[in-house]
């Protein structure tokens, strides 16, 4: 797994923010609960960014390898573990892609 520390940091931030959000919502501290929700969004963005910088994508039809932008990574529909449904410039249509570590 490439960039393992970055992945661990984003997952840790996600877990802490979810825990904090529920804890502070229960004790009616809405300001801190909202800050934890912002941390949750930051953790999700970090996780998507990690995925973007850590993987190239290989077309299952023609074996063309592409690198995604963060926006393309968000828009691409996940169809399994390390699989996305993306537009292939070589095939000129949407086809399944497999994620391969950089």
C-alpha angles and dihedrals in degrees: 000000000000121000092014095172092053090051092049092048093052094047091047091051090050094050094046093047094050091048092046093047093055094041095050092041089056093052090046097244097141097172093058091040090055090049088054089052089055088051088052091055091047090051092051091050090049091052092050090047090050090053091049096052096039103052141053118199126233122203112236092212105047103009092239110160119216136177116224130220117227091256092052089049090054093046096045111100113235113228099174143330107329091350128116136175104234141158112265113210091203096049091035093221142075112280138158116278128197120219115236122189115249 
